[in-house]
């Protein structure tokens, strides 16, 4: 696609940063190509799978997006699975048409037989929904006694159900004591379902010593894995305890992790990616980066510093640094700067030099076609009439069609609305660009033909045919 990566070794992390930048500027096709390289090297990379699912969702391919997100969910660290199971049982007990009875309706003519323990827990929640919470808690005690020493998972589920029902009915102290008592039993001291439910109760009760205990619980989970919700809880708890500095630190980490989970590129990532691959400056300038300018980092390359200066508004400084290099990537950014400054003639000249050195860069080809459409630039038109450029036309058309197919359908959720461009052979810019100027080198009047040589002039063909007939006679 004419991205012109530098010869340095490219890691999977570099490709991930580049893919995030491409998604941000509305280039999901190229981003998906980068993610394919990442997944070839690291098939279990959850970040790459999640970003690929986001791209599929943007493009309206919801079935593929859901399948990818299911893989991510299956491979991610889990907690509070007990509460999730109990919530599902409560919903099934509420939805008698779909969830009532011994079987669960999964689809058209498809049923699933519920386990006996599942049916017992559903009966508990039906009793609760019938406004008999005390009876529901008694039934939980019966089930706990039944499974204690026999099935630790079902025993825990029954105890958690009793604590949750107590919480839902406002008996927070009772729910707290149930969970604390469960922690005294062997095997449940650090159970994630129990301690997270307990932390949630401590937050609701609100006493300073209980808030401190909740902080210890969430800090334990923070050391185990990064989770947005854990950092959010810690920020809130620290603020409630009056620890403003700690709260600010956790809020900053919460926002940073949230943006990373949403695959928002940082300014630093975008600059580093643009120093390896061509990312049009006009696209980068349109991105609202949330982090501050990277400034003159000691480890930054000359090109990175130039791109950073351009994004900061110092185009003259960026141009001076880029001019020190003869590489085509630097030349592309010089052309970008000329275009941003409104120097169209200089931009066309530089872009034409770029496309001669890197003829497959579809972004530059389309800019030059646009320049001809805007101002009838003859230099751009002359380039595309050259035999080599005409020969590459099919490749450009295929590339453009592939990129167009990757754009978001107008009704797809969550993506950028971009109208699909017509194929190059029907694109008026392409057709007009291939026309000769009004007076040709062989003296053909304007308007007589748009072909590429005198032999294609209709009058010349007629004269040749007449001469042939005369000879035959």
VENCORRA-V353590 format. One record per backbone hydrogen bond with DSSP energy under -1.0 kcal/mol. CO is the residue of the C=O (numbers start at 0). NH is the residue of the N-H. E is the energy in kcal/mol with one decimal. If there is no record, write none. Layout:
co: [CO,CO]
nh: [NH,NH]
e: [E,E]
This chain:
co: [2,10,11,12,13,14,15,16,17,18,19,20,21,22,26,27,28,29,30,31,32,33,34,35,36,37,41,44,45,46,47,48,49,50,51,52,53,54,55,56,59,60,61,62,63,64,65,66,67,68,69,70,71,79,80,81,82,83,84,85,86,87,88,89,90,93,94,95,97,101,103,106,109,109,111,114,115,116,117,118,119,120,121,122,123,124,125,126,127,131,132,133,134,135,136,137,138,139,140,141,142,143,146,146,150,151,152,153,154,155,156,157,158,159,160,161,162,163,164,165,166,169,170,171,172,173,174,175,176,177,178,180,181,184,190,191,192,193,194,195,196,197,198,199,200,201,206,207,208,209,210,211,212,213,214,215,216,217,218,220,226,227,228,229,230,231,232,233,234,235,236,237,238,241,242,243,244,245,246,247,248,249,250,251,252,253,254,255,256,257,258,259,265,266,267,268,269,270,272,272,279,280,283,286,294,296,300,301,302,303,304,305,306,307,308,309,312,313,314,315,316,317,318,320,321,326,327,328,329,330,331,332,333,334,335,336,337,338,341,342,343,344,345,346,347,348,349,350,351,352,353,357,359,360,361,362,363,364,365,366,367,368,369,370,371,376,377,378,379,382,385,386,387,391,392,393,394,395,396,397,398,399,400,403,408,422,426,427,428,429,431,439,443,444,452,453,456,457,458,459,460,461,462,463,464,465,466,467,468]
nh: [277,14,15,16,17,18,19,20,21,22,23,24,26,25,30,31,32,33,34,35,36,37,38,39,40,41,44,48,49,50,51,52,53,54,55,56,57,58,60,59,61,64,65,66,67,68,69,70,71,72,73,74,75,83,84,85,86,87,88,89,90,91,92,93,94,95,98,99,104,113,111,109,105,106,103,118,119,120,121,122,123,124,125,126,127,128,129,131,130,135,136,137,138,139,140,141,142,143,144,145,146,147,149,150,154,155,156,157,158,159,160,161,162,163,164,165,166,167,168,170,169,171,174,175,176,177,178,179,180,181,182,183,184,187,194,195,196,197,198,199,200,201,202,203,204,205,210,211,212,213,214,215,216,217,218,219,220,221,222,224,230,231,232,233,234,235,236,237,238,239,240,242,241,243,246,247,248,249,250,251,252,253,254,255,256,257,258,259,260,261,263,262,269,270,271,272,273,274,275,276,283,284,286,288,296,299,304,305,306,307,308,309,310,311,313,312,314,317,318,319,320,321,322,323,324,330,331,332,333,334,335,336,337,338,339,340,342,341,343,346,347,348,349,350,351,352,353,354,355,356,357,360,361,364,365,366,367,368,369,370,371,372,373,374,375,380,381,382,383,385,389,390,391,395,396,397,398,399,400,401,402,403,404,406,411,425,430,431,432,433,434,442,439,447,455,456,460,461,462,463,464,465,466,467,468,469,470,471,472]
e: [-2.6,-1.9,-2.2,-2.2,-2.2,-2.7,-2.3,-1.9,-2.5,-2.3,-2.0,-1.7,-3.2,-1.1,-1.7,-2.4,-1.6,-1.9,-2.3,-1.9,-1.4,-1.9,-2.9,-1.5,-1.4,-3.4,-1.8,-2.2,-2.6,-2.4,-2.4,-2.1,-1.9,-2.1,-2.4,-2.3,-2.5,-2.0,-2.6,-1.4,-1.6,-2.1,-2.8,-2.1,-2.2,-2.6,-2.2,-1.6,-2.2,-2.8,-2.4,-1.9,-1.0,-1.6,-2.3,-2.3,-2.5,-2.0,-2.1,-2.2,-2.2,-2.3,-2.3,-1.7,-2.3,-1.3,-3.0,-1.4,-1.3,-2.5,-1.8,-1.6,-2.6,-1.2,-2.8,-1.9,-2.0,-2.2,-2.1,-1.8,-1.3,-1.8,-2.3,-1.9,-1.9,-2.7,-1.2,-1.4,-1.8,-2.0,-2.3,-2.1,-2.0,-1.7,-2.0,-1.9,-2.2,-2.5,-2.3,-1.9,-2.1,-1.5,-2.0,-2.7,-2.4,-2.5,-2.1,-2.1,-2.0,-2.9,-2.1,-1.8,-2.3,-2.5,-2.3,-2.2,-2.1,-2.6,-1.5,-2.7,-1.6,-1.5,-2.3,-2.5,-2.4,-2.2,-2.0,-2.5,-2.4,-1.8,-1.5,-1.1,-1.5,-1.7,-2.5,-2.1,-1.6,-2.2,-2.4,-2.0,-1.6,-2.5,-2.1,-1.6,-2.6,-2.3,-2.7,-2.2,-1.6,-2.2,-2.2,-1.9,-1.9,-2.5,-2.5,-1.7,-1.6,-2.3,-1.6,-2.1,-1.8,-2.1,-2.3,-2.3,-2.4,-2.1,-2.8,-2.6,-1.8,-2.1,-1.8,-2.7,-1.3,-1.3,-2.4,-2.6,-2.1,-2.4,-2.4,-2.2,-2.0,-2.5,-2.5,-2.3,-2.6,-2.5,-2.4,-2.0,-2.5,-1.7,-2.9,-1.2,-2.4,-2.5,-2.4,-2.5,-2.5,-1.4,-1.2,-3.3,-2.0,-2.7,-1.3,-1.1,-1.6,-1.2,-2.3,-1.9,-2.6,-2.5,-2.2,-2.2,-2.4,-1.5,-2.4,-1.1,-1.5,-1.9,-2.8,-2.1,-1.8,-2.5,-2.0,-1.2,-1.6,-1.8,-2.3,-1.6,-2.0,-2.2,-2.4,-2.3,-2.1,-2.4,-2.6,-1.9,-2.4,-1.1,-1.7,-2.5,-3.0,-2.2,-2.4,-3.1,-2.6,-1.7,-2.2,-2.7,-1.5,-1.6,-3.0,-1.5,-1.2,-2.0,-2.5,-1.8,-2.5,-2.2,-2.3,-2.3,-2.0,-2.2,-2.2,-2.5,-2.4,-1.8,-2.8,-1.6,-1.7,-1.2,-2.5,-2.4,-1.7,-2.2,-2.6,-2.4,-2.6,-3.0,-2.5,-2.3,-2.2,-2.6,-2.2,-1.4,-1.9,-1.7,-2.3,-2.6,-2.0,-1.3,-1.1,-1.6,-1.2,-1.4,-1.5,-1.6,-2.2,-2.2,-2.4,-2.4,-2.1,-2.3,-2.4,-2.0,-2.2,-2.3,-2.0,-2.1,-1.8]
